[in-house]
Amino acid sequence: MKKATKELVTRLTRKYHTSDPCELMDYLGIEHFEVPLGHRLGCYMLIQRSKCIFINSDITSDVVHNIVCAHELGHAIQHPEIDSSYIGDFTIYSKAQIEVEANKFAAELLLPDDIKKEYEGMTIDQIAASLNVIPELVKLKY
């Protein structure tokens, strides 16, 4: 995990006393909306200098909703000038790189630092099930 991402998340969670992505959006003045987005889970956009996050209102899983919120918050904080919906089509930025950075932000935000110690001997799938997250986040954390 990139040290800068960990430090960024640590500063945010200490300052606002939460790791809940929706609460952080509120504290940071990032507007967030639940709207039908078809096949997309979420997206971040800068609209008239306002940071806006759109989450698919068809998401029924609280786990997926929380992960998507954390991922899009990662975009809003790490790449505030880049609309995630246009990456690759209209920018010089690598979509893969920016998506990985947003996923790493989500993993750092949603998972505790002592996973290896606390869940020693468990598989990634078992750890993910215990923490109520997807295995990919556990892999990104470590």
C-alpha positions as CSV (number, residue, x, y, z in Angstrom):
1,M,0.0,0.0,0.0
2,K,1.3,3.4,-0.9
3,K,2.4,5.1,2.3
4,A,0.9,8.4,1.2
5,T,-2.6,6.8,0.9
6,K,-2.3,5.3,4.4
7,E,-1.2,8.6,5.8
8,L,-4.0,10.4,4.1
9,V,-6.6,8.0,5.4
10,T,-5.1,8.2,8.9
11,R,-5.3,12.0,8.9
12,L,-8.9,12.0,7.7
13,T,-10.1,9.4,10.2
14,R,-8.3,11.0,13.1
15,K,-9.6,14.5,12.3
16,Y,-13.2,13.5,11.8
17,H,-13.2,10.5,14.2
18,T,-14.9,8.2,11.7
19,S,-14.0,5.8,8.9
20,D,-17.5,5.8,7.5
21,P,-17.2,7.0,3.9
22,C,-20.7,8.7,3.9
23,E,-19.9,10.6,7.1
24,L,-16.6,11.7,5.7
25,M,-18.3,12.9,2.5
26,D,-20.6,15.1,4.7
27,Y,-17.7,16.4,6.8
28,L,-15.7,17.2,3.6
29,G,-18.6,18.9,1.9
30,I,-18.8,16.4,-0.9
31,E,-22.3,16.1,-2.3
32,H,-23.5,12.5,-2.7
33,F,-26.6,11.2,-4.5
34,E,-28.3,7.9,-4.9
35,V,-29.5,7.6,-8.4
36,P,-30.1,4.8,-11.0
37,L,-26.9,4.4,-12.9
38,G,-27.6,1.3,-15.0
39,H,-24.6,-1.1,-14.9
40,R,-22.4,1.4,-13.1
41,L,-22.0,1.1,-9.3
42,G,-20.9,4.7,-8.8
43,C,-19.0,7.7,-10.2
44,Y,-17.3,10.9,-9.1
45,M,-17.6,14.2,-10.9
46,L,-16.5,17.7,-10.4
47,I,-19.6,19.8,-11.3
48,Q,-19.1,23.6,-11.3
49,R,-16.4,23.3,-8.7
50,S,-18.5,21.1,-6.5
51,K,-17.3,17.5,-5.7
52,C,-20.2,15.1,-6.4
53,I,-20.5,11.4,-5.9
54,F,-23.2,9.4,-7.5
55,I,-24.0,5.9,-6.1
56,N,-26.3,3.5,-7.9
57,S,-29.6,3.4,-6.1
58,D,-30.1,-0.2,-7.2
59,I,-27.4,-1.5,-4.9
60,T,-29.1,-3.7,-2.4
61,S,-26.1,-4.8,-0.4
62,D,-24.9,-2.6,2.4
63,V,-21.4,-4.1,2.0
64,V,-21.2,-3.2,-1.7
65,H,-22.7,0.2,-1.0
66,N,-20.1,1.0,1.6
67,I,-17.2,-0.2,-0.6
68,V,-18.5,1.9,-3.6
69,C,-18.8,5.0,-1.4
70,A,-15.3,4.5,-0.1
71,H,-13.9,4.0,-3.6
72,E,-15.7,7.1,-5.0
73,L,-14.5,9.1,-2.0
74,G,-11.0,8.0,-2.9
75,H,-11.5,9.5,-6.3
76,A,-12.8,12.8,-4.8
77,I,-9.9,13.1,-2.5
78,Q,-7.0,11.7,-4.5
79,H,-8.1,12.9,-8.0
80,P,-10.4,15.9,-7.4
81,E,-10.0,17.4,-10.8
82,I,-10.6,14.2,-12.7
83,D,-14.1,13.0,-13.4
84,S,-14.0,9.3,-13.0
85,S,-16.6,8.7,-15.7
86,Y,-14.3,10.3,-18.3
87,I,-11.0,8.7,-17.4
88,G,-9.4,7.1,-20.4
89,D,-11.7,8.7,-22.9
90,F,-10.8,12.3,-22.4
91,T,-7.7,12.5,-20.2
92,I,-4.1,11.5,-20.3
93,Y,-4.5,9.6,-17.1
94,S,-4.4,5.9,-16.9
95,K,-7.8,4.5,-15.9
96,A,-6.3,1.4,-14.4
97,Q,-3.9,3.4,-12.3
98,I,-6.5,5.8,-10.9
99,E,-9.0,2.9,-10.3
100,V,-6.3,1.0,-8.3
101,E,-5.5,4.1,-6.3
102,A,-9.2,4.5,-5.4
103,N,-9.5,0.9,-4.5
104,K,-6.4,1.2,-2.2
105,F,-8.0,4.2,-0.6
106,A,-11.1,2.2,0.1
107,A,-9.1,-0.8,1.5
108,E,-7.2,1.5,3.8
109,L,-10.3,3.3,4.9
110,L,-12.5,0.2,5.5
111,L,-10.0,-2.3,6.9
112,P,-8.1,-2.2,10.2
113,D,-4.3,-2.1,10.2
114,D,-3.9,-5.2,12.4
115,I,-5.6,-7.6,10.0
116,K,-2.6,-9.9,9.7
117,K,-2.1,-10.2,13.4
118,E,-5.8,-10.5,14.4
119,Y,-6.7,-13.0,11.7
120,E,-3.5,-15.0,11.6
121,G,-3.9,-18.4,10.0
122,M,-7.1,-17.4,8.1
123,T,-7.4,-17.3,4.3
124,I,-8.1,-14.0,2.5
125,D,-11.7,-15.2,1.9
126,Q,-12.2,-16.0,5.6
127,I,-10.8,-12.6,6.6
128,A,-13.1,-10.9,4.1
129,A,-16.1,-12.8,5.4
130,S,-15.2,-11.9,9.0
131,L,-14.9,-8.2,8.1
132,N,-17.9,-8.2,5.8
133,V,-15.9,-6.9,2.7
134,I,-14.9,-8.4,-0.6
135,P,-11.6,-10.4,-0.8
136,E,-10.1,-7.9,-3.2
137,L,-10.0,-5.2,-0.5
138,V,-8.1,-7.6,1.8
139,K,-5.6,-8.3,-0.9
140,L,-5.1,-4.6,-1.6
141,K,-4.5,-3.9,2.1
142,Y,-1.7,-6.4,2.2
